[in-house]
Amino acid sequence: MTRPPDGSSRSLDTGTGTALAATVAVLLGALALDPVFAARTWIAPVTLAVLAVGLGGAALRAGLARLVDPDGGRLALAAGRLLVPVGQLALVLVVLTVVFTPEHALAGVVPTPGSLADLGGVLGDGAAEIREQATPALPLTGLVALTSVFVALVALAVDLLAVPARQPALGGLGLLVLYCVPVSTVTGDVAFVSFAAPAAGFAVLLWADQRGRLIGSARGGSGSPLGTGTLPALRTGLVALVAGVLLPAVVPTLSEGSLAAGMGGAGTGDGVGTALDPVAEMQGQLTLPDPIDLLRVDSSVEDPGYLRAVALDEYDGDEGWHLSNLDGQLSIADDGALAPLSAAQTSRRVTAAITVLEHDDRFLPLLYSPLSVRVQDADDEDWRFDQDARTAFGRDTTTGGLSYRVTAEQPEPSVAELQAAPQTSEDADVQQRYTELPALDPSVTLLADGLTSPEQTPYERVRAILGLFTDRANGFTYSLSTQSGTTGDDLADFLRLRRGYCEQYAGAMAVLVRAAGVPARVVLGYTPGRERGEDGHRVVTTDDAHAWVEVWFDGLGWIPFDPTPIAANRAVPLPWAPRSEAIADAVTDPATPSAEAPVPAGPTATLDRDDQQVPLAVPAGAEPASLLPWLAGAGGVLLLVAVAGVPLLARRRVRRARLADGRPAALWDELLDTTTDLGIEVAGASTPRQLARQLAERLSGAEPAAVAGLRTLALAEERSVYGPPTDAPGPDPALTEALGTVRRALLRSATRPQRLRAACWPASTLAAAARWVTAHTPRPLRPA
């Protein structure tokens, strides 16, 4: 049984139409998250979770309305209302189980302790992925699961406000919470859908609110969905939609573009520079600390090659190269090869046992190209592997104290194989992603065009750019610091002054290779160190930290190139990429910064002479913005609004109950509470006629219908109090109409602040609450 809008029935309210409207509104509001993700695979799970709340709630209320006896008392009604949100949460749990953890569920649907444990692990991964991802974020399983839970809770809040509380418009606060996510995390301009979709959802909630208010009234006609309050709601909704379209011009956005802390920080470190900073800057001043032993490497070959830590795949003209999002779906403990080479690639098999000495970082140094990694005396599940970036990174752990074994397949392409590699298709994802560049200084573009031509093969273009840095006749010098430039562009200054260290060399070459139309990225890691002891093991120190370039060749994959002129005893042999050795006096710069040298602004550490690590102080306020304070703030606002709305909801409930009662005493009490809410002072001991006369004088004869209504209500109250008892005939429509006429006249006679205070903070409700507290507060016993 559906509860009439005047509240005359005590049965459980189904509110099916309002519930459907709330569901549609939340689905529209959830589209605000579209620019937060790099792909739209998140939409289906989130939609299922919202439908579980909305449609499930409507079905549960309809079923309970048939089961709960309207005369069963308040306890039965309260139990019925409580069961609905509990059932909605259970349905959301079923959806999450089916989508994310069906393996241990009963029939793949019903949650079991095993599936719940799996779901807890997925949500835990999502919490870690929030810290690791920046917008647009990869739609990783854990992050999508956490997003589904978040939107489902918003849908539940909107549903509770819309149906049981009968305040659909207040559900717009939930849409505001969804809107805050892209505003606080997306870099630059927020997409149009982030404004328009929640605005359209708010329009739906306003329509539901207007429909609920007007159905059954004199203006409502038959109460059909299309004829009840549609035009007022559509007008209000149109205003909201237009406001959503215009807001992008005036609402500021944050520039961090991160869901939380992101992967920008290095490991915890110990304050001595034992972690790589995943940022390669195009200018800076370096210092010379004493080298620190980081890793011991026992390899199956004498020359194990680079120890690769992390790939930097995004270039920003202001900040240099940095790391984008890492895919944390794959654990190094999973079956299968981590990063197998192409079948067409010439390679060699290498194994190495690596023992951590003083290294402490989130990124695990690995050989090219890892097939398997096994960590001793630790949980392999704590280490994830991004196959595209070929990067292993810790989830809430670092390399400190680890020992691990790596089996790798190192690429050894011949010049003929590289020369035969074709140009990558323009439509290929790797071509689009790894040739993306911001607007470059014209001198950089002219240099790239002068060195290469489209008629050359990709390998010929890469070799031409590599030759710019490795041919000593071109005047590039290895130096601790870059000189102050005049162009305002660090890359252009380095290419003009030709003085710097490995980060500048690698970063500049990668930009030029991309400008020539070949995919490239910068890699940070270590050269293989030097042999120590009779067993031939190698020790990698902070002096071995290094940056180089990887270039993509179609059919072969990522191939390393190193443009930096480092010492021969540190250089990794790359037969396909010959280079010059370091000049002996090329690294004799002073260890202390000069007055002219710019100071790097890296967040943790940067690479030194011969690429050793030095820690840099973290600037105040350099921490990326976290999503959690925004969610906490939005939740706090929502909670405050909800608490502030309790008196309003209580007052509306009392009014509906009195109108449903319809007896003179109930209607007279409603009139008295209306005067209290509006702050109208009346004599406390007045009879009904005297009170009616006082109120009629306030209306000053301008409301004759209201004056007549006051007289009707006063006479009915007197008869009910002083007349003989009679069988209650039920609600009197004439009395209810008289009360409505009087209330509207009193509201018109009040000021706008009085009306606002009466609506939002009714004094009669607060007084009733105070009386209830006083009556139920134990009084201290008085001594006899």
C-alpha positions, 0 to 999 in steps of 0.5 A: 500500500502506498502512503498518501502524500498527506501522511494519513496512512501509517503503513510503510511508504513505497515511494517507487516513483521518487526512488526511481527518480533518485536512482536516475539522479545518482546515475547522472551525478556519477558521470561527473567522475568520467574525467577522473578515469582514463577509460570508461570501464568503471561505469558498468560496476558503478551503475550496477551498484547504484541500481542495487540501491535504487531498484532494490530499495523500491522493491524492498519497500513494495514488498514490506508494505504488503507484509507490514500491518498498518495497525501493527504499531510503531515498532513494526513500522520502524523495523520495516524502515530499518530493514530497507537500507540493510537490504540495500547494503546487502544487495550492493554486497552481492553486486560487488561479489559478482563483479569483483570476487565471484571465485569463492562465492556460492554459485558465484553470487552469494557472498561467503567468508572466503569471497568477503575476505577476497573483497576486503583485499580488493578494497585494500588494493583500491586504497593503495591505488588511490595513493598511487594514481593521478588523474586521469587514473587507470581503472584498476580493479581495486580503485573501481571497486572502491569507487563503486562502494563510494557511489553506492553510499552516496546513492543510499544517502540520496535514497533515504533523503528522497523516500523516507525523509520526503526531501528529494531536493536535499539529495542534491548534496550527494550529487555535490559530493560526486561533483567535488571529486573531479573539481579537486583532482582533475588538472586544468579545466574540468570536463563539461560532463562533470557540471552538466550531469550532476545539474541534470540529476539535480533537475530530476530530484527537483522534479520529484520534490515538486511532484511530491509537494503538489500531488493531490493538491488543488493544483495537482489535478489527477496527480498523474506524473506528467501533470503534477508539478511538472512545469514548476519542476522543469523550470527549476531544473532548467535553471540548475542545468544552465547554472551547471553549464555556466559554472566552469567559467567561474569555479577554480580547479586545483593543479595537482591532478592527483587522487592522493599522494601519487607515485611522485615520492620516492621510498622512505629512504634514510636521509642519505639519498638511497632512493631514486626520485622519479623526476628528471629535471632539465636544470639544476645544481648537484653536490658530491656526497661520499658514495654509499653501497646500495646493492650486492649483485651476484650475476650469471654473467660478468656484465649484467647490464643496467639495473632498471628501476622506473620509466618516466613517460610524461614530459612537461616543459616546466618540470621535465620528465615524470612518472605517470600512473602505474598499473598495479593489477599484476603481482610479481608472484603471479604465474607467467613471464613478467616482461617477455621479449618479442619472438623476433628479438635477439636476447640472452638469458641472465640471472642474478641474486641481489642483496639490498645493502643500504638501498631503500626505495619503492622501486625494485631495481631489476635486470632487462627484461625480467621474466620472474622475480622472487623475494626471499623472506617477504611477501611477493604480493607486496610487490606489483609489476607494471608490464608496460613500464616494466617497473616493479614497485612496492605497495606499502613496502620498500626495498630495505633489507630485501634479498631477491632473485631475478631471471631476465631476458636481455635484448641484444638487437643487431643493427640490421634488426633495428634498421629493418624495424618499420615506422610504428603506425600513427594509430597505435597506442604506443605511438600516440602515447610516447610521442606526445609533447607539449609546445616546444621552444622553436629552437628545439623543433628546428634542431630535431628537423635539422637532424632527421627527416621523415624519409629516414628509418626510425633507427636512423633518426635515433642514431642521428640524435644520439650522435648529437650528444656522443660526437665530441665535435658537437661540444657537449660537456658533462658537468655538475650543473647547468648554467643559467639560460636566457630563453626561459626554457630549460631544455632549450638552454641545455641544448644551446649551452651543451653542459649538464649531467645524465638527467639532462642528456637523457631527457633532451634526447628523449624529447628530440626522439619524440619530436622526430616521430619515434616513441621514447621515454626516460629510464632511471636506475643504476649501472652495474657497479664494480667487481669486489672480491674473488667471487666476482660479485658486484656492488652498486653504489650511489655513484652508479645511479643513472638515467638513460633513454628507451626507444620503441621499435616496432616488432622489437620493443623497448631498446636502451640508448645512453647519450651521457658521456660517462666513464668507460668502467661504468658504461654498459656496452650497447653495440647498436648505440656507440658513444664517446667516453667521458673526458677526464676533466669533464666532471671537475666542477666544484661541489658547492653551488655557485651563485649563478647556478639554479637550485633544483626543486625536486621533491626528494633526491636527484642524480649527482656527478656520475649520477650519485644520489643526494637528498634535497629538502622537501619544500614546504607545501610540496605534498600533493593534495589528497582526496581524503580531506575533500571527501572528509570535508564534503562528508562533514558538510553533508552531516551538518546539513543533515543534522540542521535539517532534523527540526525541519523534517520533524516539523513537517512530519508533525504537520502531516500527522495533524492534517491526517488527523483532521480533528479540531484539536489537532488543527488548532495545535497546528495553528498555535505552532505556526504562530510560534514558528513565525514569532507571533506573540499571543496571550498565553491564557487566551481562549480560542475566540480571543486568539482568533481575534488577535490574529485577525487584527494582525491581518488588518482585514486584508485577508477576509478569507483568513479571518473567516477561517480563524472564526471557523477554527476557533468555534470548532475548537470551542465545541470540541472542548466545551461541547458534549462528547460525540463520536469522531466523524473523521477529518473535516475537509472544511476545517483543513481548508480553513487552516490552510487559508489561515497559514498562508495568510500568516506566512504572507504577513511575516517577513522573509527572515521570519519565514526562513527561520520558521521553515529551517529552524522551527521554534515549536519543534525545538520547544517540544524537544526541550520539553521531552528532554526535561520530562525524561531527565532523572531528577535528583532525590531531595533529602527528606 
